[in-house]
Each structure stands twice: as C-alpha cells, then as structure tokens.
C-alpha cells in the first residue's frame, strides 16, 4: 500500500472550471475552428480580446457556518490538516461541473457554500464522521472527483444547517485482486487514472472509461450509475461493480461480490445510483479483465446518419464480433470533429491531409455531401492479433453493406488519444459568453432515428423563439442488443448575464422533454441530482417515485444525507 495523501495533495479541479490550472483548449492551431464558431454561433473569435482567467479574490466568499465545537469533533477524527475550510476549497466542493454550476461559480454566486471539507482515510473514520453528522444534525455530501453535471454535490441554497463535504480522495488503493475470480477490491476514492495504473501494473483493467475519467472516482461511478466509453464490452457500472461496502446510519451495508443474486429486492441495486442519499460508499469490488495484447481503433465513414445507424445496429446484432466500443457521429458532429483537427506541421501530417482531401473529392464525385451529412464512426477491437484481424474483416464487410467505407487506424488512434479533452472546450466557450452543454438518453433501435430528429427540431425551435443562433450535434455510443445511447451537444451565445440561465434551461428542458415524451430515459449516464428531477416522475412513474422517496425517508429520516438529490424529499 502506498503512502496516504494528505488532504491538500488530493487532485481537484480549478475553482472556476474543468481540470488543472495549466490545461486549456486552444483554437489557434485548428484553422477550421474559428470559421465554424462564427458560422454556427455567430462568435468572431478574431475580434475578441484574449480572456483573462477568473480570480477568486474578485468575489466575496461567505464565511463558514460550521460551529467551532463541531469542527473540533471532526478534527478529532481525521486530524486538523484534513478538515479544510478555506475559501477556495469550499468553493471547489460546493459546485459540480454542470453548466449552471460553472456559470454561477464564475459569477461569484456563492449564496450557499459547504462549510468544511473533510478527508477521511478509512471506513472507520467515515463511520465516526457520520455519527457526528447525525448527532449534531449536519448535512453530509459525499464527494468523489466533483465532475458530476447533474447538481449531485451542490448544497441547497435554503439549507440552514451546517453542511460538510466528505472528500474520499485519500481512499485510493486497490486492496486486493482475486486472480481466479477476476475481481478487485478497491477503495471508493480512487480516480480513474490511478485505478488503471494500479491494475495495469499487474496486467489487469477494469475497462471503465467515462468522459470524466480523469476527474471521477470509482465510488462516484457507483453512486451515479456511470457508463463508460467501452461499455459495449465491459458493461455499465452496474455490470462492473459486483459488491460494495457503504457506511449507513445503522452500520455498514455490505453486498457480496457474487455473480448472481436471488435474495428478494436487491440491496446492491438500491445503493447503485443513490447519489449519497443512503450513505457513503467506501469500497467496491469490481470485475477486472486481463489487458488485451492488441488494441486498435478503426475509423469508418458513412454517407449519412441513417446509413451509419444501420451499420452500428448490424454490428451490435452480429454473433461474430464483440467490439470494445462502437461510436457513430452524425453529420454536424463530424463537421465539428473535422474543425478540431490541428494544422499539419510534419511531412507525414501534410501527406495525410492531402490524402484526406483526395478522398473527400472522390466521395463528392460519388454523390456524398462531405460538408455536413457524412457520419464518421469508430470501432475499437481488443484481443489476440488473430482475433482482432478477424473481427476487423467482418466489420469492414458490415460497414460496406451499410453503404460505408473504411478509413483505417490513423483517425481512430487520434480519437483514442484525445477522447478525454472535450470538457475543456466548455470553459473556453464560457470565456466568450457561449454556452456549450450536453444531454444524453437511452433509446431503442426502433425509435433512435425519431428521437434524433425530434430533438433537433425541438432545440432549433427554441433557439428561433429566443432569437438566438445555435449549433447542435450528436453521437451514438454505448450500444446494446435493444438500443443505444444518444449523446447530444449544443451551443449558443446567451444574450445577457441576467437572461443566461433562463435561455439555457429553455433549450435544455426542450431536449429533455423530447426524451421522456418519446419513451426514452431522462438520462443514460449523467445521474439525476437536481438537474433531471423535473422529469423523474415521467421517467419512473408516480408509483416508482413514491417507492424511491419511501426508501430515502426510511433510511434517512432526518434528511442528513445529501438531501434533495434524485427526488425533492
């Protein structure tokens, strides 16, 4: 076991945006990006001044409300150095990374911050902290990486009781691996990259790579029912987490790491997705796999979205291939992706650019619209060299039969390298008073195209009514036997700070309403929190909502555990 980190050594976001202070999105080396921004959302980047990073000192941060005697009790458990109540740490831990969170934090809208951030280093310390919370009638919010975009870690503005955030980042070890069963016991606060580093060193992988991978934890994945980019092969988090431990007001709830359950309603399933409403997840046992000897991502191109859907559907239904992931971008997202390509500087890069120009010219001669109709797809293959080559051959034929072509490994490798960079773009757009955000849903194969087209119609109808330009694009991911995830991204400039969030919710709410109206999920993998609460009744039904509220009320009658998340109770 490695040496335990101190509280201030635990990785965290910058206070006003995503990720590290020294990482940001650049467009000066992407020649097609500025023209796209001007064309789609009316922002002339060349005419704008270079943005200045926000300074927390420009805002007034309200003082902590934590009583001195309670602080003394907490420091008695974890030590003085592991209870932090300085301004920046409280601001960072009072907001997730949803767009409304980021807009408010940049504006210094600090009406209600958490009062202290506590860093336990063991399940025993978590238990003792929870006892203090209940005895002193505090509010406790569990915190993993803080990457949630659903309001799950944000305290209620009208909460009068002291609020503490429990940051689990010091609980970051792989405890043990059962080689025979392919199971690993893992502390809940380990970040994705640290988990993979520890597992890879022993030849294992958990295979779970959400967009938030670099700033999310395994406990957070379980608490929010996360899905990863490679769920086609490795499954969603409910498939990966086989057992867990959760500190509950009455003790420690333990679910066995077993392959099947027949013990009445599943306590395990109750805890998954509970967002801290039932207790604090301290440990999970995850299914792990041997690292494949060969991994390759191949890119394909289809003339349009409909052809691409047929191709991905055929791959999902094939009995001869089992890709690690399949992804399809629609025409607008393909256009956006091409605008994110860096200007080639090497001889190899310049040659590749000329080859692409020649390919696009050939496709246009065949009747393809290479501007905003053709759809790029990525498929990842893992296994032995022979298995990968065989699966690639089969998928190539499937793609051809669906009207597509094979681009090869070059574009696929670039996508694989850059797949975690997109969140930085949202911070960049906010610097120019442009909102960029996402909505996701799970839809069946039989209505994927209807959901796709209806969401576009709803978004652009709202933007027209608001008198604002806008740009939307979508990709399909997380393919299943019966359907797939549709992941929509939209951007538009808001007209003023005063109207900004009203205009944002008009657009987002229209999209979310389409999801439930057409029988899709309110969200595929972004949790409920507070952002998706307005649709929870439509999503799970009145009886289902009553059952969930009853579960929370019985286990947390004092509403001390992250109250108001998932349901309004």
SERO-219932 format. One record per residue (C-alpha): z, y, x. Coordinates in steps of 0.5 Angstrom, whole numbers, padded with zeros to 4 digits, always signed. Each point is the difference from the previous one (the first is absolute). Example, Ala and Ser with C-alpha at 12.3 -4.5 7.8 and 13.67 -1.06 7.14 Angstrom:
REM residues 2
+0016-0009+0025-0002+0007+0002
REM end
This chain:
REM residues 569
+0000+0000+0000-0002+0007+0003+0005+0006+0001+0001+0003-0007-0003+0007-0001+0004+0006-0002-0001+0004-0006-0004+0005+0004-0004-0005+0003-0003-0003-0006-0007+0002-0002-0001+0005-0005-0006+0005-0003+0000+0007+0002+0003+0004-0006-0006+0003-0003-0005-0005+0001-0002-0007+0002+0002-0004+0006+0001+0003+0007+0000+0007+0002-0005-0001+0005-0005-0003-0004-0005+0003-0005-0007+0000-0003-0006+0003+0004-0006+0002-0003-0004+0004+0006-0002-0007+0003-0003-0002-0007-0006+0004-0001-0001-0002-0007+0007+0001-0003+0000+0008-0001-0007+0000-0004+0003-0006-0004+0006+0004-0001-0004+0007-0002-0005-0004-0005+0006-0004-0003+0006+0004-0001-0003+0007+0002+0004+0001+0006-0003+0003+0006+0004-0002+0006-0004+0004+0005+0002+0006-0004+0007-0002+0000+0006+0002+0005+0003-0005+0004+0006-0003-0004+0007+0001+0003+0005-0005+0000+0005+0001-0005+0007+0002+0002+0007-0003-0003+0003+0007+0003-0004+0004-0005+0003-0003-0006+0008+0000-0003+0003-0007+0000+0005-0001-0004+0007-0003+0003+0002-0007-0001+0005-0001-0006+0003-0006+0003+0008+0000+0000+0003+0000+0007+0004-0006-0002-0006-0004-0003-0003+0002+0007+0006-0003+0004+0000-0006-0004-0008-0001+0002+0001+0001+0007+0006-0005+0000-0005-0005-0002-0006+0002+0005+0002+0005+0005+0000+0007+0000-0007+0000+0003-0003-0004-0005+0001+0005-0006-0005+0006+0000+0001+0006-0004-0004+0005+0004-0006+0004-0004-0006-0004+0003+0003-0007-0001+0002+0002-0007-0007+0003-0002-0004-0006+0003+0004-0005-0004+0000+0004-0007-0007-0001-0001-0005-0006+0001-0008+0002+0002-0003+0001-0007-0004+0006-0001+0005+0003-0005+0006-0001+0006-0005+0003+0005-0001+0006-0004+0007+0001-0002+0003-0001+0007-0006+0005+0004+0002+0005-0005+0008-0001+0001+0001-0002-0007+0007-0003+0002+0003+0000-0006+0004-0006+0001+0000-0004+0006+0004-0006+0002+0007+0002+0003+0000-0005+0006-0004-0006+0003+0004-0006+0002-0003-0005+0005+0004-0007+0000-0001-0005+0005+0002-0006-0004+0000-0003-0007+0008+0000+0000-0001+0008+0001-0005+0000-0005+0006-0003-0005+0005+0004+0002-0004+0007-0001-0002-0003-0007+0007-0001-0001+0002+0008+0002-0006+0002-0005+0003-0004-0006+0007+0002+0002-0002+0008+0001-0005+0000-0006-0006+0002+0005-0008-0001-0001-0003-0005+0006-0007+0000+0001-0003-0006+0005-0005+0003+0005-0005-0004+0004-0005+0004+0003-0001+0005-0005-0007-0001-0001+0000-0001-0008-0004+0004-0004+0003-0001-0007+0006+0004+0001+0005-0006+0001+0004+0003+0005+0001+0007-0002+0006+0002-0004+0000+0003-0007+0000+0008+0000+0006+0000-0005+0005-0005+0004+0006+0003+0000+0004-0006+0004-0001+0000+0008-0006-0004+0002-0001-0004+0006-0006-0004+0003+0001-0006+0003-0005-0001+0006-0001-0007+0002-0004+0001+0006+0006-0003+0005-0001-0006-0003-0007-0002+0003+0001-0007+0003-0004-0007-0001+0007-0004-0001-0004-0007+0001-0006-0004-0001-0001-0007-0003-0006-0002+0003+0000-0006-0004+0000+0003-0007-0004+0007+0003+0006+0004-0003+0003+0006+0004+0007+0003-0002-0001+0008+0001+0005+0006-0001-0003+0004-0005+0000+0007+0004-0006-0003+0005-0006+0005+0000-0007-0004-0001-0002+0001+0007+0007-0002+0003+0000-0006-0004-0007-0002+0002+0001+0001+0007+0006-0005+0000-0003-0005-0004-0007+0000+0004+0004-0001+0007+0002-0007-0003-0007-0001-0003+0001+0002-0007-0002+0005-0005+0003+0002-0007-0007+0003-0002+0002+0005-0004-0003+0007+0002+0000+0005-0006-0003+0007+0001+0007+0003+0002+0001-0006+0005+0002+0005+0006+0006+0003-0004+0002-0005-0005+0005-0006+0001+0001-0007-0003+0005+0002-0004-0004+0005-0003-0005-0004-0001+0004-0005-0004+0004+0006-0004-0007+0003-0003-0004-0007+0000-0005+0002+0005-0007-0002+0001-0004+0000+0007-0007+0000+0002+0000-0007+0002+0003-0003-0007-0007-0004-0001+0003-0005+0005+0007+0001+0001+0002+0003-0007+0004+0006-0003+0007+0001+0002+0003-0005-0006-0004-0006+0003+0002+0002+0007+0008+0001-0001+0003-0007-0001+0007+0002+0000+0005+0006+0001+0007+0003+0000+0002+0006-0004+0006+0004+0000+0002+0000-0007+0006+0004-0003+0003-0007-0002-0001-0003+0007-0006-0003+0004-0006-0002-0004-0004-0006+0003-0006-0003-0001-0002-0007+0003-0006+0000+0005-0004-0005-0004-0007-0002-0002+0001+0000-0008+0006+0002-0005+0002-0003-0007+0007+0003-0001-0002+0004-0006-0002+0007+0000-0001+0002+0008+0005+0004+0003-0004+0000+0006-0006+0004-0004+0005+0004-0003+0002+0003+0006-0007+0001+0003-0003+0007-0003+0007+0002-0002+0000+0006+0005+0007+0000+0001+0003+0000-0007+0003-0007+0001+0003+0001+0007-0002+0001+0007-0005-0006+0003+0003-0001+0007-0004-0007+0002-0006-0003-0002-0003-0007+0002-0008+0001+0001-0005-0005+0000-0004+0000+0007-0006-0003+0003-0003-0001+0007-0004+0005+0002-0007-0002+0000-0004-0001+0006-0006+0004-0003+0000+0006-0004-0006+0004-0002-0002+0005-0005-0007+0001-0002-0004+0005-0004-0005+0000-0005-0004+0005-0005-0002-0001-0007-0005+0005-0003+0006+0002-0005+0007-0002-0003-0003-0005-0005-0003-0004+0005+0006+0000+0004+0005-0002-0006-0005-0006-0001+0001-0001+0008+0007+0000+0000+0001-0004-0006-0004-0005+0002+0004+0000+0007+0006-0001-0004-0002-0006-0004-0003-0003+0006+0003-0007+0001-0003+0000+0007+0003+0007+0003+0007+0003+0001+0000+0007+0003+0006+0003+0002-0003+0006-0004-0006+0003-0004-0001+0007-0001-0005+0004-0003-0001+0008+0000-0004+0003-0006-0006+0005+0002+0005+0006+0000+0005-0003+0005-0006-0003+0004-0002+0007+0000+0007+0002+0002+0000-0005+0006-0006+0002+0003+0002+0007+0000+0006-0002+0004-0004-0003+0006+0001+0003+0006-0006+0003+0004-0002-0005+0005+0001+0002+0007-0001-0006+0004-0007-0003+0001+0002-0006-0004+0002+0004-0005-0006+0004-0001-0004-0006+0000+0004-0003-0005-0001+0007-0004-0008-0001+0001+0000-0007-0003+0004+0002-0006-0005+0006-0001-0006-0005+0000+0004-0005-0004+0001+0005-0006-0007+0003+0001-0002-0008-0001+0005+0000-0006-0003+0006-0003-0007-0003+0000+0002-0006-0004+0003+0005-0005+0007+0000+0002+0004+0007-0001+0003+0001+0006+0004+0006-0002+0005-0001-0005-0002-0007-0003+0000-0006+0005+0007-0003+0001+0003-0003+0006+0004-0006+0001+0005-0003+0005+0002-0007+0000+0005-0003+0005+0000-0007+0003+0005-0004+0003+0001-0007+0003-0004-0004+0006-0006+0002+0002-0004-0005-0003+0004+0001-0007-0002+0008+0001-0007-0001+0001-0001-0005-0006+0003+0005-0004-0004+0006+0002-0006-0004-0001+0002-0002-0007+0002+0007-0002-0007+0003+0003-0003-0004-0005+0004+0002-0006-0001+0007+0002-0007-0001+0001-0001-0003-0007+0004+0006-0003-0005+0005+0003+0004+0002+0006-0001+0000+0008+0004-0002+0006+0002+0006+0004+0004-0004+0005+0006+0000+0004-0001+0007+0003+0002+0004-0006+0005-0005-0002+0004+0001+0007+0000+0008-0001+0003-0001-0007+0005-0005+0002+0003+0005+0006+0000+0006-0005+0003-0003-0006+0007+0003+0000-0003+0007+0002-0001+0003-0007+0006+0002-0002+0000+0006+0005-0006+0003-0004+0004+0002-0006+0004+0004+0005-0006+0003+0002-0003+0002-0006+0007+0003-0003-0001+0005+0006-0006+0002-0004+0003+0000-0007-0003-0006-0002+0003-0006-0003-0002-0007+0002+0003-0006-0003-0001-0007-0003+0001-0004-0006+0000-0008+0000-0001-0005-0005-0001-0008-0001-0006-0001-0005-0003-0007-0002-0007-0001+0003-0002+0000-0008+0001+0008+0000+0000+0002+0007-0006+0004-0001+0002+0003-0006+0007+0002+0003-0004+0003+0006-0005+0004-0004+0005+0003-0005+0005+0002+0005-0006+0004+0003-0001+0003-0007+0007+0002-0001+0001+0003+0007-0006+0005-0001+0001+0002-0007+0007+0002+0002-0003+0004+0006-0005+0003-0004+0005+0002-0005+0004+0003+0005-0006+0004+0003+0001-0004+0007-0004-0004+0004+0002-0007+0002-0002-0006+0004+0002-0007-0002-0002-0007+0004+0003-0007-0001+0000-0006+0004+0002-0007-0003+0005-0004+0004+0005-0006-0001-0005-0005-0003+0003-0005-0005-0003-0006-0004+0000+0004-0006-0001+0007+0003+0002+0005+0005+0003+0007+0002-0004+0006-0001+0003+0006+0004-0003+0007-0002+0001+0006+0005-0001+0007-0003+0000+0007+0003-0001+0007-0003+0003+0007+0002+0005+0003-0004+0000+0007-0003+0007+0003+0002+0006-0003+0002+0003+0002-0007-0005-0005-0003-0001-0005+0005+0004-0006-0002-0002+0001-0008-0007+0000+0003+0002-0006+0004+0003-0004-0006-0005+0002-0005-0005-0004+0005+0004-0006+0002+0003-0001-0007-0007-0001-0003-0002-0005+0005+0007-0004-0001-0001+0000-0008-0007-0003+0001+0003-0006+0004+0005-0001-0006-0005+0001-0005-0005-0005+0002+0006-0005+0001+0000+0001+0008+0007+0000+0004+0003+0007+0000+0000-0001+0008-0002-0006+0004+0005+0001+0006+0003+0007+0000+0006-0001-0004+0003+0003-0006+0005+0005+0003+0000+0006-0005-0008+0002+0001-0002-0006-0004+0006+0000-0005-0004+0003-0006-0004-0006+0000+0005-0005+0001+0000-0002-0008-0007+0000-0001+0000-0005+0006+0005-0005-0001+0001+0001-0008+0006+0003-0003+0004-0007+0000-0001+0000+0007+0002+0007+0002+0007-0002-0004+0001-0006+0004-0001+0004+0006+0005+0005-0002+0005-0005-0002-0001-0003+0007+0002+0006+0003+0005+0002-0005+0004-0006+0001+0000-0001+0008+0001+0008+0001+0004+0003-0006+0002+0006+0004-0007+0002+0002+0002+0000+0007-0007-0004+0003-0006+0005+0000+0001+0001-0007-0006+0003-0004-0005-0004+0004-0005-0005-0004+0003+0002-0006+0003+0006-0003+0007-0004+0000
REM end
